[in-house]
Amino acid sequence: MNMQRRDKNFFDVIDLDPYGTAVPFLESSMNALADGGLLAVTFTDMAVLCARQPHVCFYKYGGSPLNKRYCHEMALRIVLHMLSQMANRQQKYIIPLLSLTVDFYIRLFVRVKEGPQKCHHSITKYSHVAQCLECESYYLQPLGMHSEVEQDKNQKKKEKQNEKWQGSKKPQKQE
């Protein structure tokens, strides 16, 4: 793939389906994709992604999974986060088209596009998970939010942030 990239021959579609993790092949695959190309990738190491080996998941994927009922969903999101960061290092961004988790594997279809400006918005898609130790409830804490600086009529700069929920986070009693 690196030779194809050197010769400016980019692929429109790359399908990775290794046994185990696809991490060693992702960097060169993203480099070899044309702008707007489709990356189809399979990860069959669910034992790592579902918290049976959290230390291995951390050094391979950059995330630490929780061993909860939603571990497959979390594994999917850890992989998407890793793909997004990998694309951002190359001034590219991803658009997830289809993602599924079945038994022992994850299958993702993502569009990879070039655009350094869009990479700045990637942080708004990342978050930390705070998990209650006594029940299954969890909370997502966003890592960043997009803000714009606007000028009003008096030439004063104002910062505009995304909307956020300001109401109660607890259910209200029904009367």
N, C-alpha and C positions, 0 to 999 in steps of 0.2 A: 504494500500500500504506500509506503514511503517513496518508492521509486515512481509510482504513478503520480504522486503529488509533486515530486521534483520535476516531472515532465509536464506539469499542469494538466494532467488528465484526472479529473475529479469524478467520483461516482455519484449517481443520483440516489441509489439505494445500497445500504450495507446491512446485511443480516448476520448477526453474531449469535451462535448457539453452541457455546463450548460446554463441556462437562465441568460443572463447578462455577466459578466466578468468571465474569467477562472483563473484569477490571484491567488485566494486562493488555487487552486489545483495544480498549476504548480510546485512549489518547491518539493513537495512529488512525483509528477509524474516523474520529471526528475531524482530524486533519485532512483526510482523504475524501470527505464528503463535499459535494458542491453546495453552494448557498441554497438553502431550502431543501436540502437532501433529507431522505428518510433513513433513520437509524432504527432497526429492529434488533432488539437484544434480549437474550434470555439469561437469567441467573438461576442456577440450580442448587445453590448453597444455602437453603433455607435454615439449616441448623445454625449457621453463623448469623443469619439475618434475624432469626427469631429468639435471640438471647441465650441460646445454649452455650455460645462461646462469645460473650460480649467484647472481650479484649481483641479477638480476631476481627470482629465487625468494626471496631473502632479504627484499627490500622488499615483495613481494606477499604472501608466505606466512609470513614470520618464521622460515624454516628454510634451511639450506644443504645441498643434496643432494650425495651422493657419486656419481661416475660408475662404478658397479659393476654386476655382473650383476643385483643385486636392486633396481635403481633404480626400477622400477615399484612394488614393495612399499614402498620408502622414500617415494616420491611420495605414495602413499595415506596413509601415516602422517603426513607433513608436513601434508597437507590436513586430516586428522582433528584434529591438534594445533591448527591454526589455527581450525577450527570450534569446538573446545572452548573455546579462549581467548576467542573472540568471544562465545560464549554466556555464559561466566562474567562478562564485563563487564556483562551484563544480568541477572545473578543467575539464570541458567539453566544447565542442563547437558545434554549430549547422550548418547544411547544409540545407538551404531551398530547398525543392523539388518542391512544388507547393503552390501557394498562390493566393487566389482570394477574391474579395470583391463584394458582391451582396446585393443591396438594404440596408438592415439593419444589415448585419453581415459580419464578416471576417472569412475565413476558411484557415488554414495553415497546411501543411504537412512538417515536418522537421525531418531530421535524426540527432540524438544526439550521438556524439562520445566522448570518453574520450581522453584526450591529453593535458596536461598542456602546452606543447610547442606551440601548435596551438592556445591556448588562447592568447598568446602574440601578435598574428597577428590580433586579433579581433578589435583592435583600428583602423586599417586601413579601416574598413568597416563602421565606424561611422562618422557623419558629422553634422555640424550646418547648418541651412537654413537661408539665408538672403533674405528677401522678399521686393520687391519694394512696397511702399505704394500707388503709383499712377497707376501701371499696374500689370499685372500677371507675370512678369518676376521674377525669383529667382536665387539664386546662392548657391551652396553647398560648404561649407568650411570644408574640411576634418579635423578630430581631430588629426590624426597621420599618419605617414607613416613608412613603414618598411625600416630599413636600416641595412646594413651588413658592418662589418669592415673587410677589406681585407689587406693583406700584399703584397707589390710589391717586386721586385727583390732586392731592397736596404733595405728590412726589415722595410720600413716605413709603418705605418698604414694609410689606407685611408678609408673614409666612403663612401659607395655606397648607393645612395637613388633610390627610384622608379622614373621612368620617369614622367615628368610633362610637361604640355603644356606651351611653352614659346612664342608662337606666339600671335598675336593680339586676344583679346576677342571680338572685335567689328567686324561686317561684313564690308568687304572692298567694295568700290565702284566698280561696274562692268563697264568696258569701252567698 
